Amino acid sequence: MIEQLSVALLGANGRMGAEAVKAIDAAADLTLVAALGRNDSLESLVSSGAQIVVDLTVPESTEANVRFAVEHGMHAVVGTTGWDAGRLARLEELLADRPGVGVLIAPNFALGSVLASAFAAKASKYFESVEIIELHHPDKVDAPSGTAVRTAQLISAERTAAGVPSSPDATTTELEGARGSDVEGVRVHSVRLSGLVAHQEVLLGGPGEQLTIRHDSFDRASFMPGVLLGIRNVAAHPGLTVGLDGYLDLGL
């Protein structure tokens, strides 16, 4: 008999949440014991017997949701954005008192996207210039995307470790926002356009050449293998893990 993991889902009425409900229900080793919407009480998580809580809500509520899960000994898999340095520090402090609990915060659950970001970071130290363009549907509330921020952070760390200087840029005058946002020294440009789902390009340039690493999610089903991977592995990774790459053997 297959051992069952009891899973609760927060944000079940959203587009990602609805897709996750289908994926969890279809998984032979997972049992969905609770599916909560915006106004449902978190107390029901305790009575449901959930071992793992998946948070696919909104930035305004995600920190409180994850804190509740951790305080009640539940692991958490989080796809909600809004986790800045302050929030992450508070979560790590909370987890320090609960050494058996694991939390995964994943800016992107698409395995192709995670791989593309890792490849781009490794390649970036070999190129003079690097910029990121992220493209999403117009209902996305944050810009830049969490994936783009994570990618920029990975790129910045690789280039700093390798002693690569900032990308050359002679701009002295500009309309506000024309050069995008600066994320740890990497320029990130956000596009919001009807018909898109989730897409990202990392442009790497050197003398006489350009390398483009692009990932496209055409349907939210593309995120579900990563969600399931996170659910199945979070208990084996106590403490805080940021990025699904932390669960992958990339060999980079």
C-alpha positions in Angstrom: 0.0 0.0 0.0 1.3 3.4 -0.9 2.1 5.7 2.0 -0.2 8.7 1.9 0.9 12.3 2.6 -1.9 14.5 4.0 -2.0 17.9 2.2 -3.9 21.1 2.8 -4.1 23.8 0.1 -4.5 27.5 0.8 -5.8 29.6 -2.1 -7.8 26.7 -3.6 -10.2 29.0 -5.5 -7.5 30.8 -7.5 -6.3 29.7 -10.9 -3.1 28.1 -9.6 -5.0 26.7 -6.6 -7.6 25.0 -8.8 -4.9 23.4 -10.9 -3.1 22.2 -7.8 -6.3 20.6 -6.4 -6.5 18.6 -9.6 -2.8 17.6 -9.5 -3.0 16.5 -5.8 -6.2 14.6 -6.3 -4.6 12.7 -9.2 -1.5 11.8 -7.2 -1.7 8.3 -5.8 0.5 9.1 -2.8 -1.2 12.4 -1.8 -4.5 13.0 0.0 -6.1 16.4 -0.1 -7.5 16.9 3.4 -8.4 20.6 3.2 -8.9 23.1 0.4 -9.3 26.6 1.8 -10.4 29.8 0.2 -9.8 33.5 1.1 -12.2 33.7 4.1 -11.8 30.2 5.5 -10.3 29.8 9.0 -6.8 28.4 9.3 -7.9 26.6 12.4 -9.4 23.9 10.2 -5.9 22.9 9.1 -5.3 21.5 12.6 -8.5 19.4 12.6 -7.8 18.2 9.1 -4.6 16.4 10.1 -2.6 18.0 7.4 1.1 17.2 7.4 2.0 19.6 4.6 0.4 23.0 3.7 0.6 24.4 0.2 0.3 28.2 0.1 -0.9 29.7 -3.2 -2.6 32.8 -1.8 -1.6 36.4 -2.0 1.4 38.4 -0.6 -0.7 40.0 2.1 -1.5 36.8 3.8 1.2 34.4 3.0 3.5 35.2 5.9 0.7 34.7 8.5 -0.3 31.4 6.8 3.2 30.0 6.8 3.7 31.1 10.4 0.5 29.3 11.4 1.6 26.1 9.7 5.1 26.1 11.2 3.8 26.9 14.7 1.5 23.8 14.4 4.3 21.5 13.2 3.2 21.4 9.6 5.7 21.6 6.7 4.9 24.3 4.1 5.4 24.6 0.3 4.9 28.2 -0.8 4.4 29.6 -4.2 3.2 33.0 -3.2 5.5 36.0 -3.8 6.2 38.9 -1.4 8.9 37.2 0.7 11.5 40.0 1.1 14.6 39.8 3.3 12.7 40.8 6.4 10.0 38.2 6.1 12.6 35.5 5.3 14.6 36.4 8.4 11.5 36.2 10.6 10.7 32.8 9.2 14.2 31.5 9.7 14.0 32.7 13.3 10.7 30.8 13.8 12.1 27.7 12.2 15.2 27.7 14.4 12.9 26.7 17.3 11.3 23.9 15.3 14.2 21.9 13.8 12.0 19.2 12.3 9.8 21.5 10.2 10.7 22.3 6.6 9.5 25.2 4.4 10.1 25.6 0.7 9.5 29.0 -0.9 9.6 28.6 -4.6 9.4 31.7 -6.9 8.6 29.3 -9.7 7.4 25.7 -9.8 8.0 25.1 -13.5 11.0 22.8 -13.6 12.1 24.3 -17.0 12.1 27.7 -15.5 14.1 26.6 -12.5 16.7 25.0 -14.8 16.8 28.0 -17.1 17.6 30.3 -14.2 20.3 28.0 -13.0 21.8 27.7 -16.5 21.7 31.5 -17.0 23.4 32.1 -13.7 26.2 29.8 -14.5 26.6 31.2 -18.0 26.5 34.9 -16.9 30.1 35.0 -15.6 31.3 34.4 -19.1 29.5 37.4 -20.7 30.1 41.1 -20.4 26.4 42.0 -20.3 23.3 40.5 -18.9 19.7 41.6 -18.6 16.3 39.9 -17.9 13.0 40.4 -19.6 10.0 38.8 -17.8 6.6 38.6 -19.5 3.3 37.8 -17.8 -0.5 38.1 -18.0 -2.0 41.5 -17.1 -3.6 40.2 -13.9 -0.2 39.6 -12.2 0.0 42.0 -9.2 3.8 42.2 -8.7 6.6 43.4 -10.8 9.2 42.3 -11.4 8.1 38.7 -11.0 9.5 36.6 -8.1 11.2 34.4 -10.7 13.0 37.3 -12.3 14.1 38.6 -8.9 15.4 35.1 -8.0 17.2 34.8 -11.4 18.8 38.2 -10.9 20.0 37.2 -7.5 21.5 34.0 -8.7 23.2 35.8 -11.6 24.6 38.6 -9.3 26.0 36.0 -6.9 27.8 34.1 -9.7 29.2 37.3 -11.3 30.4 38.7 -8.0 32.1 35.4 -7.0 33.8 35.4 -10.4 34.9 39.0 -10.1 32.9 40.1 -13.2 32.1 43.8 -13.3 28.7 45.3 -13.8 27.2 45.3 -17.3 28.4 48.3 -19.3 25.8 51.0 -19.7 26.5 54.6 -20.9 23.0 55.9 -20.2 23.1 59.3 -18.6 19.5 60.5 -19.3 16.3 58.4 -19.4 12.6 58.4 -18.8 11.9 56.9 -15.4 11.7 53.1 -15.8 13.2 53.0 -19.3 16.1 50.9 -18.1 13.9 48.6 -16.0 14.5 47.9 -12.3 17.9 47.2 -10.8 18.0 43.9 -8.9 21.4 43.5 -7.2 23.1 45.1 -10.2 21.1 43.2 -12.9 18.5 45.1 -15.0 15.1 43.5 -15.1 12.3 44.5 -17.5 8.6 43.6 -16.9 6.0 43.2 -19.6 2.3 42.7 -18.9 0.3 41.6 -21.9 -3.0 39.9 -22.6 -2.6 36.3 -23.9 0.6 35.6 -21.9 0.9 33.2 -19.0 4.5 33.3 -17.7 7.7 33.8 -19.7 11.2 34.9 -19.1 14.3 35.7 -21.2 17.8 36.1 -20.0 19.9 38.0 -22.5 23.7 37.5 -22.3 26.0 39.5 -24.5 29.6 39.6 -25.4 31.8 40.9 -28.2 30.2 39.6 -31.4 27.6 37.3 -29.9 24.4 37.0 -27.8 23.0 34.0 -25.9 19.3 34.0 -25.0 18.0 31.6 -22.4 14.2 31.6 -22.6 11.5 29.7 -20.8 7.8 29.7 -21.6 4.8 28.4 -19.5 1.8 28.3 -21.8 -0.5 26.7 -19.2 -0.5 26.6 -15.4 -0.3 22.8 -15.6 3.4 23.4 -16.2 3.8 24.3 -12.6 2.3 21.2 -11.1 5.2 18.7 -11.4 7.2 21.2 -9.3 4.4 21.6 -6.8 4.2 17.8 -6.3 8.0 17.6 -6.1 8.0 20.2 -3.3 5.2 18.4 -1.4 7.0 15.0 -1.6 10.4 16.4 -0.5 9.8 19.2 2.0 9.8 16.9 5.0 13.3 15.7 4.1 14.6 19.3 4.0 14.2 20.8 7.5 14.5 24.6 7.8 14.1 27.1 5.0 14.8 26.4 1.4 14.4 29.3 -1.1 14.1 28.1 -4.7 13.0 24.7 -6.1 16.6 24.3 -7.3 17.5 23.5 -3.7 15.6 20.2 -4.2 17.2 19.3 -7.5 20.5 17.7 -8.2 21.7 20.1 -10.9 25.4 19.1 -10.8 26.4 22.7 -11.6 
